[in-house]
Amino acid sequence: MRNLEIIRERATASDGYLRGRLTFIDGSSLQFSEYIQRRSDSGIQVVTYGYNWVDIENQLICRWDNIPHFPGLPNFPHHIHRSNIGEAEPGKLMDIFIVIDEITQHL
């Protein structure tokens, strides 16, 4: 990682929101947002998320999100948009750490 920029941050005792941008050594960047809530078992649950990975020219490489606009996909609402595939594909629950791991495997 080359740079981290926090664009918006809000936290309470029960939930939080974070929006930011990571820039990687190859010049690609990850624009991200997460809304999380504290669970009763003192864990944390990611409620909504969006991770948009773009190349140095701001062209989409991959986007992971759980906006509920593809109800016919398995694992709804989790889905992935890839630059080389025209349609959304099934995804899984993601968090910032999983996404960063996936990106660093490609760098």
Wavefront OBJ file of the C-alpha trace (Angstrom):
o trace
v 0.000 0.000 0.000
v 1.279 3.425 -0.919
v -1.353 5.737 0.583
v -4.501 5.709 2.739
v -7.012 8.550 2.636
v -9.983 8.616 5.030
v -12.794 10.537 3.340
v -15.519 10.124 5.951
v -15.652 8.443 9.337
v -18.396 8.142 11.928
v -18.509 5.901 14.979
v -20.858 5.393 17.916
v -20.991 2.745 20.620
v -23.236 0.564 18.436
v -22.249 1.209 14.807
v -19.834 2.915 12.467
v -19.260 4.078 8.914
v -15.981 4.425 7.066
v -15.295 5.697 3.569
v -11.830 5.982 2.125
v -9.306 5.261 -0.578
v -6.225 3.054 -0.610
v -3.607 3.535 -3.301
v -1.411 0.547 -4.108
v 2.187 0.439 -5.323
v 1.102 -0.161 -8.943
v -1.000 3.033 -8.920
v -4.345 1.225 -8.739
v -6.695 2.274 -5.966
v -9.496 0.886 -3.857
v -12.359 3.223 -3.053
v -14.343 1.706 -0.206
v -17.217 2.209 2.187
v -18.428 0.026 5.048
v -21.271 0.372 7.504
v -20.815 -1.915 10.519
v -22.845 -2.712 13.617
v -21.893 -4.197 16.937
v -23.528 -7.577 17.546
v -24.859 -8.744 20.890
v -22.024 -11.292 21.217
v -19.526 -8.363 21.164
v -18.545 -9.094 17.573
v -18.863 -6.761 14.612
v -21.058 -7.324 11.557
v -20.561 -5.654 8.181
v -24.053 -4.504 7.153
v -23.446 -2.727 3.856
v -20.288 -2.415 1.823
v -18.876 -1.299 -1.482
v -15.291 -1.821 -2.664
v -14.363 -0.378 -6.037
v -10.882 -1.321 -7.341
v -9.726 0.756 -10.320
v -6.513 0.979 -12.311
v -4.272 4.040 -12.564
v -6.548 5.429 -15.310
v -9.618 5.007 -13.055
v -10.945 2.081 -15.125
v -12.811 -0.621 -13.211
v -10.889 -3.767 -12.342
v -13.381 -5.212 -9.862
v -16.218 -4.069 -7.606
v -17.666 -5.990 -4.671
v -20.903 -4.799 -3.081
v -24.117 -5.900 -1.429
v -26.566 -3.366 -2.821
v -29.745 -5.427 -3.353
v -30.219 -4.901 -7.095
v -29.567 -8.463 -8.387
v -32.123 -10.595 -6.486
v -31.785 -13.536 -8.898
v -28.127 -14.215 -8.105
v -27.041 -16.905 -5.637
v -25.834 -15.443 -2.334
v -28.026 -12.370 -2.879
v -27.316 -9.527 -2.171
v -23.535 -10.145 -2.383
v -22.166 -9.790 -5.917
v -19.115 -8.859 -7.985
v -18.628 -6.713 -11.085
v -15.464 -7.456 -13.059
v -14.118 -5.377 -15.932
v -13.891 -8.364 -18.270
v -17.409 -9.690 -17.534
v -20.435 -7.686 -18.607
v -22.855 -8.936 -15.952
v -22.735 -9.145 -12.186
v -21.703 -12.499 -10.780
v -22.478 -14.119 -7.423
v -20.330 -12.997 -4.525
v -19.980 -13.596 -0.813
v -19.969 -11.430 2.288
v -16.855 -9.276 2.113
v -14.942 -6.972 4.395
v -12.016 -4.663 3.808
v -9.462 -7.258 4.923
v -10.719 -9.943 2.503
v -10.725 -7.442 -0.370
v -7.192 -6.247 0.373
v -6.020 -9.879 0.489
v -7.600 -10.553 -2.918
v -6.048 -7.448 -4.450
v -2.572 -8.105 -3.095
v -2.680 -11.601 -4.629
v -2.977 -9.894 -8.034
v -0.286 -7.257 -7.503
l 1 2 3 4 5 6 7 8 9 10 11 12 13 14 15 16 17 18 19 20 21 22 23 24 25 26 27 28 29 30 31 32 33 34 35 36 37 38 39 40 41 42 43 44 45 46 47 48 49 50 51 52 53 54 55 56 57 58 59 60 61 62 63 64 65 66 67 68 69 70 71 72 73 74 75 76 77 78 79 80 81 82 83 84 85 86 87 88 89 90 91 92 93 94 95 96 97 98 99 100 101 102 103 104 105 106 107
